[in-house]
Amino acid sequence: MQNQQGMTTPPPVISTKDHLYLQDMLHWNLLAMKKAHFLAEQCQDQSLKTELDRVGQMHHHHYNVIMEQLNQNQNQNPSAYMQ
């Protein structure tokens, strides 16, 4: 039997499946951000409005973090996306 060594770090490649999942994550966060913003605009209770604004900002932050990771990966390895 061959002596196989495991990878110490994952390869700098994003598979098509991973890329599609990341796109889904972006869409989920964008939709949640828009819904929170819409509800905050409609809300009469100031404490609830503040909390909805915070939730929207959190989803906006998550969206930006995912985009930064994708851009960083793309800049470091332009052929990082498998077809």
C-alpha positions as a Markdown table, in Angstrom:
| # | Residue | x | y | z |
|---|---|---|---|---|
| 1 | Met | 0.0 | 0.0 | 0.0 |
| 2 | Gln | 1.3 | 3.5 | -0.9 |
| 3 | Asn | 2.2 | 6.0 | 1.8 |
| 4 | Gln | -0.2 | 8.9 | 1.1 |
| 5 | Gln | 0.2 | 12.3 | 2.7 |
| 6 | Gly | -2.7 | 14.6 | 3.2 |
| 7 | Met | -2.7 | 18.2 | 2.1 |
| 8 | Thr | -1.4 | 20.7 | 4.5 |
| 9 | Thr | -3.3 | 23.5 | 2.9 |
| 10 | Pro | -6.2 | 23.4 | 0.4 |
| 11 | Pro | -5.3 | 24.3 | -3.2 |
| 12 | Pro | -6.0 | 27.9 | -4.3 |
| 13 | Val | -8.9 | 26.8 | -6.6 |
| 14 | Ile | -12.6 | 27.5 | -6.2 |
| 15 | Ser | -14.6 | 24.7 | -7.8 |
| 16 | Thr | -17.7 | 25.5 | -9.9 |
| 17 | Lys | -19.8 | 24.1 | -7.1 |
| 18 | Asp | -18.1 | 26.3 | -4.5 |
| 19 | His | -18.4 | 29.3 | -6.7 |
| 20 | Leu | -22.1 | 28.7 | -7.1 |
| 21 | Tyr | -22.5 | 28.3 | -3.3 |
| 22 | Leu | -20.7 | 31.6 | -2.7 |
| 23 | Gln | -23.0 | 33.3 | -5.2 |
| 24 | Asp | -25.9 | 31.9 | -3.3 |
| 25 | Met | -24.4 | 33.3 | 0.0 |
| 26 | Leu | -24.1 | 36.7 | -1.6 |
| 27 | His | -27.7 | 36.6 | -2.8 |
| 28 | Trp | -29.0 | 35.5 | 0.7 |
| 29 | Asn | -27.1 | 38.3 | 2.4 |
| 30 | Leu | -28.2 | 40.9 | -0.1 |
| 31 | Leu | -31.8 | 39.8 | 0.2 |
| 32 | Ala | -31.7 | 39.8 | 4.0 |
| 33 | Met | -30.1 | 43.3 | 4.0 |
| 34 | Lys | -32.8 | 44.6 | 1.7 |
| 35 | Lys | -35.6 | 43.1 | 3.8 |
| 36 | Ala | -34.2 | 44.4 | 7.0 |
| 37 | His | -33.8 | 47.9 | 5.5 |
| 38 | Phe | -37.4 | 47.8 | 4.1 |
| 39 | Leu | -38.8 | 46.7 | 7.5 |
| 40 | Ala | -36.8 | 49.3 | 9.4 |
| 41 | Glu | -38.3 | 52.0 | 7.1 |
| 42 | Gln | -41.8 | 50.7 | 7.8 |
| 43 | Cys | -41.3 | 50.3 | 11.6 |
| 44 | Gln | -42.9 | 52.7 | 14.1 |
| 45 | Asp | -41.1 | 51.3 | 17.2 |
| 46 | Gln | -37.7 | 53.0 | 17.4 |
| 47 | Ser | -35.9 | 50.2 | 19.3 |
| 48 | Leu | -37.1 | 47.7 | 16.8 |
| 49 | Lys | -36.1 | 50.0 | 13.9 |
| 50 | Thr | -32.6 | 50.3 | 15.4 |
| 51 | Glu | -32.3 | 46.5 | 15.7 |
| 52 | Leu | -33.5 | 46.0 | 12.1 |
| 53 | Asp | -30.9 | 48.6 | 11.0 |
| 54 | Arg | -28.2 | 46.6 | 12.9 |
| 55 | Val | -29.3 | 43.4 | 11.3 |
| 56 | Gly | -29.2 | 45.0 | 7.8 |
| 57 | Gln | -25.7 | 46.3 | 8.5 |
| 58 | Met | -24.6 | 42.9 | 9.7 |
| 59 | His | -25.8 | 41.3 | 6.4 |
| 60 | His | -24.1 | 44.1 | 4.5 |
| 61 | His | -20.8 | 43.4 | 6.3 |
| 62 | His | -21.1 | 39.7 | 5.5 |
| 63 | Tyr | -21.8 | 40.5 | 1.9 |
| 64 | Asn | -18.6 | 42.7 | 1.8 |
| 65 | Val | -16.5 | 40.0 | 3.5 |
| 66 | Ile | -17.5 | 37.4 | 0.9 |
| 67 | Met | -16.8 | 39.8 | -1.9 |
| 68 | Glu | -13.4 | 40.7 | -0.5 |
| 69 | Gln | -12.5 | 37.0 | -0.2 |
| 70 | Leu | -13.6 | 36.4 | -3.8 |
| 71 | Asn | -11.7 | 39.4 | -5.1 |
| 72 | Gln | -8.6 | 38.5 | -3.1 |
| 73 | Asn | -8.6 | 35.0 | -4.4 |
| 74 | Gln | -9.2 | 36.2 | -7.9 |
| 75 | Asn | -6.3 | 38.7 | -7.7 |
| 76 | Gln | -3.9 | 36.1 | -6.2 |
| 77 | Asn | -4.7 | 33.4 | -8.7 |
| 78 | Pro | -6.5 | 34.6 | -11.9 |
| 79 | Ser | -7.2 | 31.0 | -12.9 |
| 80 | Ala | -8.6 | 30.0 | -9.5 |
| 81 | Tyr | -12.0 | 29.1 | -10.9 |
| 82 | Met | -12.3 | 25.6 | -12.3 |
| 83 | Gln | -14.6 | 25.2 | -15.3 |
